[in-house]
Amino acid sequence: MIAPGPRSSGPNPVPPVAADSALSRARTAAVDAAIGAYDIRGRIPDQLDEDILFALGWATATTMAELHSTAEVVIGHDMRPSSPGFARAFAAGVDSAGATATLLGLCSTDQLYFASGIFGVPGAMITASHNPADYNGIKICGPHAAGVSLTTGLARIRELAPTAPRAAERPVAADASATAAMRERYVRRIRELTHVDEVTGLTVVLDAGNGMAGRLLGEVFGTDVDPVRVPFDVIGLFTELDGTFPNHEANPLKPENLVDAAQAVVDTGADLGLVFDGDADRCFFIDETGATMSASAIGALVAEREIARAKAAGDERPTVIHNLITSRSVPETITAAGGRPLRSKVGHSGIKALMAETGAVFACEHSAHFYFEEFYGADSGMLAACHLIAALAESAAPASRLVADYDRFVQSGEINFTVTDPDAVLAEFAADADRFPPNTVDDLDGIGLQGEDWWVNLRKSNTEPLVRLNVEAADHGQMEELVRRVGDFVTARA
């Protein structure tokens, strides 16, 4: 089994191919297209294939040795048809760099982060998350699930990958003992933190979308394997692992992918619905009426619970991070609960780094990513789901009423505009901010305008020629008017 903690020896890489070779040029084009600000994502087989995964494995092991003096990488993969082969190719690349590759096999992304945390080594998850079936990719983390972005490793991986040796047959066997240890400790951690195994009297619908949550259902709730089954009813939808997504995309960001769970909740009289994305690191929630619950409201509720836990442990004013797109109800709830709210940019790598820097106990994003200090600062959809199940069991109110106090404002959701020059649009928007009602301008992430009872944020995409608009206001009329005015401004400059 993989040893806890880093080794100091570092890899002993195979000599790289010549920098001007045809192989290097092909790899450069593919890697440049696939590596984004926070992870690696591309179409298959046009942008990603097993040779590219080999090269990325080699580059990841080499980079982690440079940055962290570690010679081990733990690797997991999701249920997409290409993922097992991609994981083996990535592991072979790690091995060719002289490092130890530990293959966990099928797992969720939060399980991969957890394995990185408990073993103290870098990790790589082969997944395209919520993307369609013809995509795949890699989420990379440093030791103890630390975030990795362009500025903290991905740029170096992009630089090194084209120089990797030619892919060779270096089979790496899955490590059954490491996998078993991870799964057993993961379930125990989820249950210890939420006491979900003590919940009774509820019915919960879980839509796995044929993604990795189908496996978590059995592991965490004990519906088909040890540990002991939870004492409440769990109804699984589309739990068979199938990366072709025969029922609907495993992308809860699209409202049409929430319909099946909403209908099942209403039809069965369930108390709560859970809808996971493909790699199960993100969960959306459905109340007892079939309505989608605000991710900001869930973040505020869980923040309150985490603040209470931290204060009981002696932290007088726990820090909770929220990205700047979450509702104002989030920082207001944090303050009222005796915590210290801290705004952040959008994006998991920056949030994880800020959590480590500040000792924050929890963080949340508008996109339903929830990060926990006691989960190595990583995001976990299942841990958030179990917190909500526990909170619902403790309350006499239905789910809709449970979150109503945290859902006091009206949000537009993210609206994308295709533009020729995103930077120019943002610059003009900042310069013309006085055309809006009295406001304060900030540039934490894009351009933000803060009014007395509203806010607007316009920021550019990291990967596409888009600007993204989010608006919150006190009522629908005010929100729609702000969306119209900013939308007209942007489209006139597209």
Number of C-alpha atoms within 10 A of each C-alpha: 12 19 12 13 17 19 16 11 12 21 25 14 19 15 12 16 15 13 13 10 12 11 17 21 14 13 23 20 12 19 26 16 16 20 21 18 16 23 19 23 23 22 18 15 12 10 20 23 18 19 19 24 27 28 30 27 31 34 29 30 31 29 24 26 23 15 11 16 16 26 26 30 30 28 31 30 30 28 23 28 14 22 24 17 16 26 29 27 28 32 33 26 35 33 27 30 28 20 26 21 28 24 24 25 23 22 24 30 29 23 27 30 35 26 30 27 25 20 24 23 28 32 32 27 29 33 27 25 28 22 18 18 21 16 20 28 26 28 24 26 31 24 25 22 28 27 27 23 21 16 12 19 22 23 17 17 23 25 15 20 27 30 23 29 21 17 18 12 10 14 11 18 13 17 16 14 11 18 22 13 13 22 20 14 15 22 19 14 17 21 19 11 15 20 15 24 20 12 18 14 9 16 19 22 24 27 30 28 34 28 31 30 33 24 19 21 21 18 20 29 23 18 18 13 12 13 16 13 17 17 15 15 16 21 18 22 19 19 20 17 20 20 22 17 18 12 13 17 22 30 24 25 18 10 9 11 20 26 18 18 26 25 16 21 26 18 10 13 15 22 23 29 35 27 30 30 26 34 29 28 26 28 28 25 26 28 22 21 18 24 17 19 18 22 22 27 24 26 30 29 22 23 30 22 18 26 26 18 15 19 16 10 9 9 14 14 17 25 25 30 27 30 22 21 26 25 28 22 19 27 22 15 21 27 18 11 18 16 26 19 21 18 16 19 19 20 16 24 22 19 25 25 16 19 25 16 9 13 14 25 24 29 32 28 25 21 21 24 22 29 29 23 18 13 23 21 29 30 27 25 26 24 27 25 26 21 23 24 23 19 19 20 19 11 11 10 11 15 23 18 14 19 21 12 13 21 20 15 16 18 24 16 14 15 14 17 17 16 19 13 14 22 16 13 22 20 12 13 19 18 11 11 16 13 10 12 13 12 17 13 18 13 14 14 16 19 19 26 22 16 15 11 12 21 24 23 23 26 22 23 16 11 11 10 15 20 25 17 24 23 25 26 24 15 14 14 11 16 21 16 12 22 19 12 12 19 15 11 15 21 12 10 13 15
